[in-house]
Amino acid sequence: MQAENVIDKGGMPIYNIKAVVKHTGLNPATIRAWERRYGLPAPRRTDGGHRQYSLQDIETLKWLIARQDEGMSISHAIEFWQSYVEKGEDPLKSHSVVVTEPEVRPALPFIGEQVEELRQAWVSACLSFDGTTAEQILNQAFALFSPEVVCIEILQKGLAEVGGGWYRGEVTIQQEHFTSALSIQRLETLIAAAPPPTRQERIILATAPGDYHIFSPLLLTYLLRRQGWNVIYLGADVPTDELSETVDQVQPNLVIISAQLLYTAAALKEVALSLQNQDVMIAYGGLIFNQMPELRQLVPGHFLGQTLEGAVDRTAQLITHRTTSGQWQEATEAYTKALTQYTERRSLIESHVWGTFIATNRSTEHLTDINENVAKTIIAALKLGDIGLLKTDIAWIEHLLKGYHLPDGWLQNYMLAYYQAIKIHLGDSASMLGDWLADLVAEQSKEQS
């Protein structure tokens, strides 16, 4: 789409691109990309082919920047401009940006036109808690690439890079939270500015009960809306009963549930089983299903794939060609019994662990939080019917403990105390759990020796 500048230039074109960069904060690549793709700005060319800009061109760029600051993508801002032009109105007067001699504003340093360069620059700005620069970099990226590319290649992969840095101890939790908050804020703005759906089918999208990781569900919501799907996003930690009521009211063609952790995958399973009685098609996805592929055989519904791009295509396939979900493995009676016994006697087990630590004069700091995390993991594995799932999650808990700066050998002592408590209070009623803990304790002992 080419936007024609029908407004009197209001002055001779006297500014070169360096001056425009200085006055707008944009970099040359962005300015040229907007001119090439949308016809705005429309500089005059010298005999030598050099661009010369007028004051009107600068104010036009400021107008577009202002619309981006309000949450519009550059393509929507151009459409907004064009809507005024088609009515014979001056956008600068109808949606005011006062035309004055430009004040000098700091220019964003030229980053580059490659998406990898922009991602690294964005990550660097986030880690420096520089939200202004991070937003400017995203604006530049949206000028150069499609929204899908920016969201996946910069926001999603950049956030994953920061998360990996936190896991390795190279990034603080505050830096990770800051980056996540900026990413979510931008996605919410994009969703709010998305055009109305063009498809009649309805999709409900939510996270599993207890799951507060909303970046991926938000991004999937945006990508689906970009394809014209009518997505009703319910947010984080949606209780099963409330989701069921919403399904009755909305009558969706598909319900998508996201889970990022083992215990929320177990909650997802319970939601999916509940919704099956309402004859609604269920799909799911999330990081935990990529980390533990075996989980896909333990949860009813359709797995959407390992990537968000694939999830968009899979969603379209499911709605277009409604199919029943594949076979999944239910928990055996032994697991159901073990879950009941563990749930009933959990407080006795945890009290035993407390007593052991107090009697041996070991640190009990953070013990409450650690007991809670371990219990959620054990309950999830028992609900899902595969005790082997504990291996990855116990490793994750071990990593979390590093942030508590506990003494060397603390985790080994904890798991030994927990194993002893299981033997005393559960005996053979949860043999799979006792056997698994026995193997873990033996493995930890070998590592210490």
Secondary structure by P-SEA (a helix, b strand, c coil): ccccccccccccccccaaaaaaaccccaaaaaaaaacccccbbbbcccbbbbbcaaaaaaaaaaaaaaaacccaaaaaaaaaaaaaacccccccccccccccccccccccccccaaaaaaaaaaaaaaccaaaaaaaaaaaaacccaaaaaaccaaaaaaaaaaaaaaccccaaaaaaaaaaaaaaaaaaaaacccccccbbbbbbbcccccccaaaaaaaaaaaaaccccccccccccaaaaaaaaaaacccbbbbbbccaaaaaaaaaaaaaacccbbbbbcccaaaaaccccccccccccccccaaaaaaaaaaaaabbbbbcccccccaaaaaaaaaaaaaaaaaaaaaaaaaaaacccccaaaaaaaaaaaaaaaaaaacccccaaaaaaaaaaaacccccccaaaaaaaaaaaaaaaacccccaaaaaaaaaaaaaaaaaaac
